[in-house]
Amino acid sequence: MSEQRDGEKGAPSEGKGEETMISPTRRLLLHAKSPAGRPFLPSFLPSLAGVRRPSPGGGTGIGTGGVSPGKESPKKREQGPPVAGSWLRSTRLFPVWESGEREDAVPYSWPWQVSLQYENDGEFRHTCGGSLIAPEWVMTAGHCISSSRNYRVVLGEYDRSREEGPEQNIPVNSGDIFVHPDWNSNCLSCGNDVALLRLSREAELNQEVQLGCLPPPGEILSNGQPCYISGWGRLYTGGPLPSILQQALLPVVDHQHCTQPDWWGATVKENMVCAGGDTRAGCNVRGLRGPLNCQGADGRWYVHGVTSFVSSMGCDTLKKPTVFTRASAFNAWIEEVPSPFPPAAPQTAPGAKTPAEGKARTGRPSWGKGGGLEGSSISLQYKRDGEFRHTCGGSLIAPNWVMTAAHCISKSREYRVGLGEYDMKEEEGFEQYIPVNSEDIFVHPRWFSICAACGNDIALLKLSRSAEMNDRVQLACLPPAGEVLPNDYPCYITGWGRLYTNGPLPDILQQAELPVVDNAHCNQRDWWGGVIKQNMICAGGDIRSGCNGDSGGPLNCQAADGRWAVHGIASFVSALGCNALKKPTVFTRVSAFEDWIQETIAAHP
């Protein structure tokens, strides 16, 4: 659903010298370097073919579909940029302009194109382009980001001067902006000009909003290969800012040509792509900063570049093609950026109930097994618009204490805990809802909200009254201090998270077996690398995993004596999705925090 737009459409981007190379003094926001040689896992991002959409006069619109009604179609290529999106599993060929000058794009022909906007005087203003590469992830340029600004992303945008209906306006929290750690704001030509933004909620995919494909790692485009730039940058140096999304054909200039002394010389690095030239440049980098879209041999379109800079002499300078960050040089970093499970999409909890986010797995849990496996699972809920909504899972570890993930907690929210919950859609009579006072929330002192990979993702909540124990509400056992589980040890995750990335949301509490992946395996270069710390546990894999809505929920493991204990707290998954190959779900290891848990509870009787 599209939100109410907060700012004036088509507002100019800030700053001077819009045709010059940009070297703003900007803070770096990201934090952990990726180990070299990490392979990219394209299996998460769908293989994107196009979709057929009716042309104005009906039919499938092959070759002509997508041209606005009543508008004379200009000269076209027979195979132009398609609307991508493998989830629709069909093919569409869109017309594109052959002119070397930029023209209006066919409406929604680049459905992964986004408008990055910042707040200024209560209004949101376009500043950069970007690409939607996963339902809640956008890729843009590092130089677009300032740590002092509030951002949102607009998807399904075409004409910024008016509301057309498909727009989706999604905020970006400051802690969810990840600039490449080697980006230097004072040295644009040093490269690494790329950033990832995690949206505050997932995009709703449809014909106007779809995912862009990333190319295979290390792929280099050949000289002269036709690609297309898209965005809302100036038509030419000093020209007007268009309201309508623009596109232009920019042939690739290979590294050998682009680094000649009378071209860009040593300015262009191996992790960059040159495209265009003196008649086909990407103008106004401050306004454009969008994708370089190139068609692969398989017919799919891939985002090969992120607009980075042009010559200080202007957009169309001879032998100074537009320079892009080469996406295929950053696949490993893109994959590695840890993604804390986002809170479940707001859903009304009992009292004013709608289905909660869920993770359907293996049927109805058996209550009361081994001292409280599912009976100790709780629903952490926050108040919004007078209603309580499920956001995270957790575990009841004492009659009036709950353990969850630190990233589930916001100081500005009012919380309660739901115990004895099974079917979020129905009142079953076993539920207990207990408020949590704000002063009774204890986040680990070493938790760093903008660095999930730094660990310590644990919080304790003291309930305003003790829970009533019964066969549906039981206490969870904690493992012995320091205990580390061996590789392939069978454990179970429980919660109301999604079935899979962008999957359905069942109402009923779910469970799935997630075998432990020991740290020796999980820290291999082609797995999580050096991201996994000793106070974390990896479990599951590309078949079964945690997912959105499982945040804070337990990893339950059975001991030799038959008792179940909560060994893990769901913390994060790969930025590429819940079921990414060689990217198991990562949990906070509870046995590493026994002392802190006991000290916190003892200090607050």
VOGU-3710 file (C-alpha; in Angstrom, 3 decimals, decimal comma):
1> mseqrdgekg> 0,000/0,000/0,000  1,231/3,457/-0,795  1,655/5,851/2,115  0,658/9,493/2,135  3,461/11,395/0,453  5,147/13,803/2,852  7,044/16,029/0,483  6,701/17,851/-2,763  7,414/15,721/-5,770  10,073/16,812/-8,155
11> apsegkgeet> 11,892/18,976/-5,622  15,464/19,617/-6,693  18,262/17,793/-4,965  20,427/19,879/-2,698  23,899/21,084/-3,334  25,937/23,023/-5,852  28,146/22,021/-8,693  25,834/19,313/-9,847  27,951/18,518/-12,892  31,192/18,108/-10,969
21> misptrrlll> 32,842/15,122/-9,395  31,438/14,786/-5,923  33,526/14,470/-2,792  31,217/15,491/0,055  32,456/15,088/3,594  30,227/12,299/4,737  30,465/9,864/7,620  30,853/6,186/7,019  28,069/4,148/8,479  29,274/0,610/8,017
31> hakspagrpf> 31,255/-1,221/10,121  32,552/-4,641/9,202  34,826/-5,451/6,290  33,963/-8,482/4,261  36,539/-11,200/3,840  37,849/-11,474/0,317  36,735/-14,234/-1,948  33,219/-14,638/-0,568  31,078/-16,055/-3,378  27,774/-14,433/-4,191
41> lpsflpslag> 24,695/-16,581/-3,849  22,292/-15,648/-6,605  19,835/-18,339/-5,569  18,014/-15,935/-3,221  17,332/-13,220/-5,731  14,908/-14,679/-8,243  16,039/-15,167/-11,802  14,228/-12,267/-13,314  12,472/-12,601/-16,601  9,912/-10,045/-17,681
51> vrrpspgggt> 6,169/-9,985/-17,374  3,539/-9,486/-20,011  1,194/-6,608/-19,523  -1,660/-5,562/-21,798  -0,895/-2,810/-24,260  -3,246/0,180/-24,275  -5,264/-1,421/-27,022  -5,303/-4,855/-25,434  -3,281/-7,967/-26,103  0,073/-8,834/-24,610
61> gigtggvspg> 1,841/-5,702/-25,715  4,937/-7,440/-27,078  7,134/-4,740/-28,599  4,552/-2,024/-28,017  3,048/-2,634/-24,594  3,746/-0,091/-21,921  3,662/2,945/-24,216  1,326/5,468/-22,656  -2,137/5,594/-24,205  -2,473/8,289/-26,813
71> kespkkreqg> 1,277/8,770/-27,124  2,927/8,160/-30,459  5,525/5,438/-30,101  9,013/6,643/-31,096  11,519/4,540/-32,962  11,992/1,334/-30,992  14,332/-1,567/-30,597  12,655/-4,913/-30,976  14,153/-6,088/-27,673  14,335/-3,381/-25,069
81> ppvagswlrs> 14,346/-3,314/-21,289  11,701/-5,631/-19,850  9,810/-5,406/-16,641  11,679/-7,881/-14,471  10,391/-10,252/-11,850  10,795/-13,996/-11,982  8,046/-14,467/-9,479  5,643/-13,832/-12,362  7,465/-16,395/-14,553  6,782/-14,924/-17,973
91> trlfpvwesg> 8,462/-12,770/-20,591  7,893/-9,245/-21,758  9,793/-7,201/-24,295  9,556/-3,454/-23,836  10,444/-0,821/-26,414  13,350/1,525/-25,684  14,625/4,617/-27,387  17,426/4,362/-29,886  18,327/8,018/-29,629  21,679/8,734/-28,020
101> eredavpysw> 19,966/11,414/-25,951  18,004/10,539/-22,873  14,247/10,300/-23,248  11,264/9,525/-21,073  11,322/5,885/-20,045  8,367/3,687/-20,837  6,208/3,757/-17,679  7,377/1,189/-15,117  9,786/-0,469/-17,546  12,506/-0,341/-14,840
111> pwqvslqyen> 10,442/-1,604/-11,880  13,451/-2,003/-9,575  14,312/1,707/-9,950  13,784/3,654/-6,710  13,891/7,284/-5,680  15,955/7,895/-2,540  14,609/10,947/-0,737  15,727/12,944/2,306  13,687/15,086/4,658  14,174/18,845/4,505
121> dgefrhtcgg> 11,879/21,368/6,233  9,201/18,737/6,689  9,242/17,643/3,050  10,934/14,742/1,318  13,119/15,605/-1,672  14,632/13,338/-4,300  18,407/13,083/-4,037  19,495/9,784/-5,632  18,365/6,741/-7,530  18,854/3,135/-6,514
131> sliapewvmt> 17,779/-0,456/-7,153  15,496/-2,777/-5,200  17,561/-5,989/-4,962  15,515/-7,813/-2,307  12,041/-7,174/-0,859  13,501/-4,976/1,893  16,927/-4,025/0,494  17,956/-1,172/-1,805  21,375/-0,655/-3,382  22,568/2,887/-4,042
141> aghcisssrn> 25,784/4,925/-4,054  27,823/5,551/-0,912  28,141/9,241/-1,725  24,344/9,584/-1,537  24,323/9,006/2,218  24,671/11,509/5,038  24,490/10,326/8,647  22,614/13,488/9,664  19,583/12,950/7,429  16,303/11,090/7,555
151> yrvvlgeydr> 15,627/9,028/4,438  12,812/7,226/2,749  12,631/5,198/-0,457  9,874/5,566/-3,034  9,175/2,528/-5,199  6,815/2,362/-8,153  7,757/5,949/-9,025  7,542/7,265/-12,591  6,328/10,877/-12,722  7,519/12,673/-9,594
161> sreegpeqni> 5,232/15,639/-10,245  2,047/13,736/-9,500  0,529/10,822/-7,635  -0,104/7,921/-10,001  -1,127/5,147/-7,604  1,662/2,517/-7,666  4,011/4,479/-5,390  5,162/2,888/-2,143  6,862/5,204/0,366  8,960/3,264/2,860
171> pvnsgdifvh> 11,087/4,862/5,613  14,694/3,851/6,225  15,893/3,822/9,836  19,314/5,355/10,447  20,593/2,082/11,905  19,708/0,251/8,708  22,020/2,168/6,365  25,224/0,344/5,457  27,901/2,188/3,510  30,829/0,118/2,255
181> pdwnsnclsc> 33,567/0,247/4,919  36,227/1,198/2,341  34,259/4,112/0,907  36,168/7,362/1,396  33,949/10,427/1,098  37,003/12,589/0,371  38,165/10,393/-2,500  35,394/9,560/-4,942  37,835/8,041/-7,434  39,106/5,596/-4,785
191> gndvallrls> 36,040/3,459/-5,477  33,775/1,386/-3,213  30,967/3,876/-3,840  28,121/1,593/-2,814  25,628/1,423/0,052  22,795/-0,851/1,152  19,594/0,369/2,778  17,313/-1,974/4,699  13,731/-0,783/4,409  11,573/-0,561/7,518
201> reaelnqevq> 9,145/-2,969/5,864  9,174/-5,193/2,824  8,127/-3,812/-0,537  4,907/-5,127/-2,007  5,945/-6,728/-5,288  3,672/-6,204/-8,283  3,958/-5,192/-11,945  5,315/-1,742/-11,069  7,618/-2,825/-8,212  9,918/-5,775/-8,815
211> lgclpppgei> 13,383/-6,999/-7,885  16,517/-6,269/-9,884  18,967/-9,072/-10,633  22,608/-8,812/-9,610  25,198/-10,205/-12,045  27,401/-13,196/-11,231  30,426/-12,314/-9,075  33,349/-10,913/-11,021  31,508/-10,630/-14,332  33,108/-8,081/-16,681
221> lsngqpcyis> 31,132/-6,577/-19,553  32,665/-6,469/-23,017  33,520/-3,265/-24,858  30,533/-1,798/-26,674  27,949/-3,917/-24,853  24,678/-1,962/-24,829  23,384/-0,987/-21,395  20,795/1,493/-20,179  21,003/4,106/-17,466  17,806/5,192/-15,745
231> gwgrlytggp> 17,027/7,969/-13,304  15,782/11,507/-12,769  19,021/13,390/-13,528  19,386/16,446/-15,741  18,901/15,978/-19,478  22,234/17,705/-20,133  24,775/19,891/-18,343  22,894/22,803/-16,797  19,604/21,475/-18,136  16,271/21,024/-16,392
241> lpsilqqall> 15,447/18,375/-13,833  12,788/16,110/-15,349  9,785/14,874/-13,424  9,525/11,714/-15,508  11,939/8,804/-15,217  14,587/9,007/-17,934  16,563/6,339/-19,764  19,453/6,334/-22,235  21,507/3,786/-24,095  25,099/3,784/-22,760
251> pvvdhqhctq> 27,470/1,325/-24,460  30,138/-0,085/-22,160  33,679/1,272/-22,515  36,005/-1,481/-21,350  38,731/-0,929/-18,774  41,507/-0,954/-21,355  39,981/1,948/-23,281  38,664/3,903/-20,296  42,039/3,983/-18,525  43,976/5,370/-21,492
261> pdwwgatvke> 45,863/8,557/-20,532  43,622/10,831/-22,614  40,483/9,179/-21,227  40,125/8,629/-17,459  43,641/7,302/-16,927  44,340/5,757/-13,525  41,195/7,323/-12,040  39,118/4,312/-13,071  39,718/1,233/-10,919  38,972/-2,443/-11,523
271> nmvcaggdtr> 35,819/-2,230/-9,415  34,296/0,390/-11,720  32,482/0,308/-15,065  32,662/3,010/-17,741  29,710/3,515/-20,074  28,561/6,106/-22,585  30,681/8,912/-23,946  30,480/12,459/-25,214  26,941/12,007/-26,599  25,541/9,474/-24,157
281> agcnvrglrg> 26,624/10,470/-20,669  24,684/10,120/-17,454  24,191/13,727/-16,427  23,777/15,289/-13,001  25,154/12,559/-10,788  23,640/14,263/-7,758  20,166/13,695/-9,167  20,607/10,455/-11,079  22,749/7,943/-9,205  20,685/5,109/-10,598
291> plncqgadgr> 21,382/1,675/-12,047  23,240/0,656/-15,184  20,993/-2,067/-16,590  22,483/-4,613/-18,995  20,845/-7,587/-20,670  22,525/-10,963/-20,230  22,834/-13,772/-22,729  19,914/-15,464/-20,972  17,664/-12,516/-21,839  17,429/-11,270/-18,270
301> wyvhgvtsfv> 18,330/-7,757/-17,216  20,989/-7,244/-14,541  22,028/-4,217/-12,499  25,712/-4,058/-13,416  26,466/-0,555/-12,175  25,661/2,102/-9,568  26,128/5,646/-10,890  29,187/7,190/-9,231  30,699/10,191/-11,053  31,177/12,155/-14,275
311> ssmgcdtlkk> 33,811/14,639/-15,373  34,025/18,008/-13,638  33,927/19,490/-17,167  30,375/18,301/-17,702  28,209/15,308/-18,422  29,038/15,007/-22,114  32,798/15,565/-22,066  34,723/13,830/-24,841  36,506/10,652/-23,699  35,022/10,937/-20,215
321> ptvftrasaf> 32,304/8,281/-19,989  30,066/8,043/-16,949  31,732/5,960/-14,234  29,743/3,399/-12,261  30,527/1,199/-9,284  30,758/-2,339/-10,725  28,139/-4,375/-8,854  29,793/-7,723/-9,635  32,849/-6,628/-7,621  30,740/-6,297/-4,461
331> nawieevpsp> 28,564/-9,419/-4,446  30,372/-10,855/-1,423  29,976/-7,654/0,589  26,308/-7,374/-0,371  25,714/-10,930/0,777  27,652/-10,499/4,000  25,893/-7,454/5,435  24,071/-9,024/8,398  20,350/-8,508/8,573  18,737/-8,607/12,011
341> fppaapqtap> 15,349/-10,242/11,658  13,074/-7,281/11,094  10,112/-7,063/13,447  7,037/-8,765/12,125  4,807/-6,606/9,978  2,480/-4,849/12,422  -0,466/-7,079/13,209  -3,112/-6,699/15,811  -2,727/-9,025/18,795  -5,596/-10,560/20,820
351> gaktpaegka> -8,029/-8,028/22,122  -8,210/-6,634/18,584  -6,795/-9,544/16,672  -5,728/-10,202/13,102  -3,391/-12,971/11,907  0,154/-12,504/13,140  3,279/-13,143/11,145  4,166/-16,771/11,186  6,622/-19,336/10,067  4,764/-22,465/9,072
361> rtgrpswgkg> 6,965/-25,464/9,495  6,057/-28,870/10,820  2,586/-28,933/12,299  1,199/-28,298/15,758  3,756/-28,140/18,565  3,397/-30,584/21,447  2,735/-28,520/24,552  4,635/-29,139/27,742  7,282/-31,362/26,197  10,398/-31,668/28,355
371> gglegssisl> 9,704/-28,791/30,723  8,348/-26,223/28,344  9,492/-26,282/24,723  6,689/-24,389/23,049  4,999/-23,553/26,361  7,847/-21,167/27,122  7,585/-19,324/23,788  6,083/-15,851/24,069  4,830/-13,134/21,741  6,382/-9,718/22,363
381> qykrdgefrh> 3,879/-7,056/21,350  4,021/-3,273/21,099  1,227/-0,704/21,198  0,329/1,197/18,060  -2,841/3,181/17,373  -4,372/1,812/20,561  -3,762/-1,839/19,643  -1,031/-4,303/20,560  0,813/-5,898/17,651  3,168/-8,873/17,517
391> tcggsliapn> 6,751/-7,905/16,727  9,123/-10,579/18,134  9,368/-13,897/19,906  11,018/-14,675/23,216  11,259/-17,172/26,091  9,817/-17,189/29,602  12,834/-17,996/31,802  11,343/-17,102/35,215  7,758/-16,427/36,347  8,233/-12,705/35,746
401> wvmtaahcis> 11,196/-12,599/33,341  11,329/-12,926/29,554  14,440/-13,235/27,374  14,435/-11,854/23,810  16,726/-10,126/21,293  18,028/-6,630/21,938  17,248/-5,530/18,394  13,539/-6,101/19,150  13,521/-3,241/21,653  12,780/0,423/21,025
411> ksreyrvglg> 12,812/2,911/23,902  9,874/4,803/22,417  7,443/1,863/22,462  5,054/0,436/25,023  5,270/-3,366/25,308  3,361/-6,301/26,653  4,055/-10,042/26,551  1,573/-12,644/25,346  1,949/-16,082/26,973  0,042/-19,271/26,211
421> eydmkeeegf> -0,363/-18,033/22,648  -0,826/-20,572/19,861  -3,222/-19,332/17,162  -2,871/-15,574/16,730  -6,211/-15,418/14,959  -8,293/-17,057/17,675  -8,984/-16,500/21,356  -8,377/-19,960/22,846  -8,699/-19,143/26,543  -5,112/-19,913/27,573
431> eqyipvnsed> -3,597/-16,522/26,753  -2,105/-14,277/29,409  -1,183/-10,687/28,520  1,195/-8,997/30,924  2,463/-5,406/30,554  6,152/-4,513/30,675  7,117/-1,195/32,240  9,718/0,787/30,311  12,083/0,878/33,295  11,980/-2,931/33,460
441> ifvhprwfsi> 13,579/-3,502/30,054  17,283/-4,383/30,205  19,286/-4,487/26,982  22,814/-5,905/27,166  25,192/-2,958/27,750  27,441/-4,026/24,868  24,683/-4,315/22,281  25,352/-1,970/19,349  22,148/-1,334/17,414  23,815/-0,575/14,066
451> caacgndial> 26,123/-3,593/14,170  24,269/-6,888/14,462  27,482/-8,766/13,722  29,093/-7,305/16,844  27,005/-9,668/18,972  25,439/-9,289/22,436  21,956/-9,281/20,879  20,078/-10,114/24,070  17,593/-8,343/26,348  15,643/-9,190/29,505
461> lklsrsaemn> 12,130/-7,952/30,284  10,707/-7,982/33,802  6,948/-8,523/33,706  4,678/-6,309/35,789  3,331/-9,466/37,450  4,280/-13,124/37,512  2,865/-15,466/34,903  0,463/-18,197/36,007  2,087/-21,559/35,269  -0,013/-24,284/33,607
471> drvqlaclpp> 0,349/-26,816/30,800  0,368/-23,983/28,228  2,621/-21,556/30,094  5,876/-23,022/31,387  9,399/-21,958/32,182  12,268/-22,543/29,785  15,482/-24,118/31,011  18,807/-22,435/30,302  21,871/-24,507/29,331  24,942/-24,818/31,569
481> agevlpndyp> 27,206/-21,776/31,425  29,672/-21,941/28,557  28,151/-25,018/26,902  28,878/-25,243/23,161  26,883/-27,650/21,012  28,652/-29,925/18,503  28,171/-29,745/14,750  24,858/-31,129/13,457  23,252/-31,244/16,905  19,461/-31,311/16,339
491> cyitgwgrly> 17,628/-28,242/17,643  14,257/-26,613/16,965  13,263/-23,039/16,282  9,761/-21,936/17,283  7,915/-18,768/16,432  5,573/-16,886/14,140  8,069/-15,971/11,402  7,637/-16,337/7,647  7,851/-19,676/5,857  10,599/-18,296/3,639
501> tngplpdilq> 11,744/-14,948/2,287  8,627/-12,930/1,431  6,552/-16,047/2,113  3,121/-16,439/3,727  2,295/-15,549/7,319  0,557/-18,420/9,154  -1,495/-17,733/12,246  -0,319/-20,751/14,238  2,916/-21,122/16,209  5,359/-23,093/14,064
511> qaelpvvdna> 8,479/-25,169/14,611  11,291/-26,493/12,438  14,364/-28,608/13,047  17,587/-26,614/12,597  20,775/-28,663/13,038  23,661/-26,772/14,622  26,486/-25,640/12,329  29,588/-25,333/14,490  31,720/-22,194/14,348  34,528/-23,927/12,466
521> hcnqrdwwgg> 32,148/-24,569/9,577  30,101/-21,388/9,908  33,177/-19,153/9,794  34,559/-20,615/6,578  35,196/-17,944/3,957  32,356/-19,113/1,720  29,946/-19,338/4,678  29,740/-16,462/7,195  33,484/-15,821/7,233  34,732/-13,930/10,272
531> vikqnmicag> 31,289/-12,543/11,094  30,398/-15,264/13,617  31,665/-14,628/17,147  32,143/-17,124/19,970  28,964/-15,882/21,639  26,831/-16,855/18,626  25,375/-20,111/17,269  24,685/-20,994/13,639  21,848/-23,406/12,866  19,887/-24,523/9,827
541> gdirsgcngd> 20,739/-23,736/6,226  19,236/-23,104/2,826  16,339/-25,545/3,358  15,185/-24,562/6,857  15,931/-21,316/8,617  14,609/-18,536/10,750  12,892/-15,665/8,972  11,062/-12,364/9,474  9,033/-12,430/12,681  11,306/-14,947/14,447
551> sggplncqaa> 13,409/-12,224/16,073  14,111/-12,960/19,711  12,612/-16,429/19,506  14,285/-19,515/20,983  16,541/-22,202/19,552  15,462/-25,212/21,637  17,860/-28,152/22,032  17,302/-31,393/23,971  19,960/-32,580/26,413  21,002/-36,191/27,036
561> dgrwavhgia> 18,731/-36,308/30,106  15,719/-35,472/27,930  15,251/-31,906/29,113  14,914/-29,061/26,622  16,911/-25,855/27,014  16,940/-22,542/25,149  20,412/-22,437/23,610  19,860/-19,550/21,210  18,025/-16,268/20,598  17,209/-15,563/16,921
571> sfvsalgcna> 19,435/-12,665/15,868  20,104/-12,308/12,120  20,118/-13,874/8,674  21,838/-12,960/5,415  20,825/-9,725/3,719  19,915/-11,877/0,723  17,176/-13,755/2,515  16,220/-16,384/5,044  17,236/-19,439/3,022  20,514/-18,292/1,443
581> lkkptvftrv> 22,946/-21,124/0,726  25,766/-21,444/3,285  24,217/-18,703/5,406  22,627/-20,452/8,407  20,439/-18,540/10,809  22,563/-16,858/13,500  21,501/-16,927/17,156  22,864/-15,316/20,301  24,413/-18,176/22,332  22,601/-18,102/25,671
591> safedwiqet> 25,280/-20,080/27,540  27,696/-17,180/26,932  25,443/-14,802/28,883  24,504/-16,838/31,970  26,372/-14,499/34,332  24,758/-11,374/32,893  21,303/-12,968/33,041  21,708/-13,995/36,684  23,201/-10,650/37,710  20,436/-8,670/36,007
601> iaahp> 17,646/-10,707/37,587  19,291/-10,591/41,023  19,709/-6,810/40,810  15,997/-6,259/40,098  13,994/-8,430/42,508
//
